[in-house]
Amino acid sequence: MPEEPRRVTGPLRPLELATASVLAALAVVLTVVGWFLPHLGAIAAFAVVPLGVVAHHHRLRALAAATFAAAVLSFLVAGTGTVANIVECSAVGGLVGTAKRRGWGPGPVALGVAIIGPVLAGASVGLLALFGSLRKLTLDQVRNTWKSVRHIIAVIPGTTGFIHHGNAFVNSALRDWWATSGALVLLATMWFALLGWVFLGAVLERLQWIRAQDRLDVDPDTGAADPVPLEMEGVSFRYPGAERDAVHGVSLTVEPGEMVALVGDNGSGKSTLTRLMAGKPPLTGTVRRPGSAGLGRPAGTALIMQHPESQVLGVRVADDVVWGLPDGADVDIESLLDAVGLGGMGERETSGLSGGELQRLAVAAALARQPRLLLSDESTAMVDETGRRDLTALLRRLPGQHAVSVVHVTHRPEEAAVADRLYHMAAGELRAGLPPSTAPAPPPSLPEQEPVHPARLEVSGVTHIYNVGTPWEGRALSDVDLAVEPAEGVLVVGGNGSGKSTLAWIMTGILRPTFGSCLVGGTPVHTQVGTVGLAFQHARLQLQRATVSLDVRAAGAADEAAVAAALLEVGLDPASFAERRVDSLSGGEQRRVALAGILVRRPSVLVLDEPLAGLDLPSREGLIDLLATLRREQSLTVVVISHDLHGMERLCDRVVRLDAGRVVDDTTTLAAER
């Protein structure tokens, strides 16, 4: 049975805080723009929309948090006038958002406006009466605005009478400021309600397919953190809307000071089981601990997730290591950074780190909490081969040196082999040992498609420097020369931070180099974006629509027949996948859908940035075979940036090695590299 929606109680949850903070910032932008640009003053009224979205999706306390944050920020930026706009937009947005959520019609909203309007008007008049300086500032602003408008109107012939009546009206309004203020607030309340009803409805329709869901939403606990020994008995869990359990009938014990490894195919339930260990309540079954899971708390549970950018928050590396810890916490930051291979990088900005370096930083931040239970969910996926060995050795040492229980989720048998106990997941069920080997499926027979036009890719003298001319200037590439012939397969390798991803972005025209050029078919690639297709490290970032079919259509498929052909081209059955929601796909399936969206545009060159990261063995083998087939049968030029060399000899003939932003080897064959 699916997970029943739980009534949210207690303090604000992370998802509520995140939504409130982002939409509060948007409300502030709209308000400040309208405040400082008088001719665009109506824009400030649209702040009712983001605040209405908060009220529609979450509890009123989330709206209160958004209102407080927006009011404080707008006051710091532009003073008291903007605060009044934020408060009014919040009141009306809360009314309209709640009405939309509960299915109310215009009648209850009109009744609410009839109640809210006089209250806001009375509050406005009271504040102006109580604070004389604020009243003077407000009236002076109105007077000066009219003077500016009057000067503009005066250049138009025949407007003398209009200006005379305008002067009389403004003087009267300023004299009876209490009536004017109250009337303006009443009119603004009705105007905001109308805008909110029309535009909030349109926004909610566009957001309907987005299911904001915190898959790590755990019940608040205030007890002492004591997560091990951990006993799970008959535990099952199913996500809302899913057809089957993600985890079913799992029984497992994690003892203090031991390392447990967990392997399994994409979509087998490994990450869900990890979340249950971290404190997410199961749908059925029992989870027993001596105390609280203490997720993120000292001496509790630390979780290192697959995508490190989602848990790196500090501006500097050293800041991120101690982010969220109590003031004065005794943390040897440099030793932790040394342990994960980031020694001497404490002052670096996190925005300039590579994917692998971010992953190492996430590990350091987890260890800074001195956890008793460390959950590593593919923490080595984005790290180079040397880094994988080092991090695996570090995880192996932790139980003996620091009495930490470690659960390491991985696709790599060599990493799992170092654990005290080894399990694998299959269709949501937990089983002992490694899974039986699975032969990869044969490469698909590709449908007839418009042929690609092979082109030469040439990188000449490329140097790229981020943040040029600032204190944060950083050189990513230096004098890179690289030529890739039509239909050639090239593998680019190098350690984390060597400049591989920057080179990929330059090859695709997304990023223009500081110096040098990148040409495709003799023409600068940035003038023909789309000729070179880029598959990102994280495929989910490329999927921008609710379903597979909609996403491939948005990427360039002309009709449903073209969608079906693109899916068949990447080995997915259109009948089974076209209407699937992208969030229900495994990592390997998401990569294939993203690839379908790229190939539907028939690029001359395909650049893949870490295409195998986080994929299980069958998915890796299947993707390599698919790409090799595309290269062979459609003369597609392929450039692969990867730490994973396994099976790449079937796709690439040549290896280019980067180190510190320079090409240090362009003569090695893949056989010699291995």
PyMOL commands that set and color helices and strands:
alter all, ss='L'
color gray80, all
select helices_A, chain A and resi 14-36+38-57+60-78+80-102+106-130+132-154+160-175+177-207+270-277+308-310+317-321+333-339+350-352+355-367+385-402+413-416+500-507+525-527+539-542+548-555+560-569+574-577+582-584+587-599+617-634+648-650+670-673
alter helices_A, ss='H'
color red, helices_A
select strands_A, chain A and resi 230-237+247-254+259-264+284-288+301-304+373-377+405-409+421-426+429-432+457-466+474-484+489-493+515-520+523-524+532-535+605-609+637-641+654-659+662-669
alter strands_A, ss='S'
color yellow, strands_A
deselect
rebuild
show_as cartoon
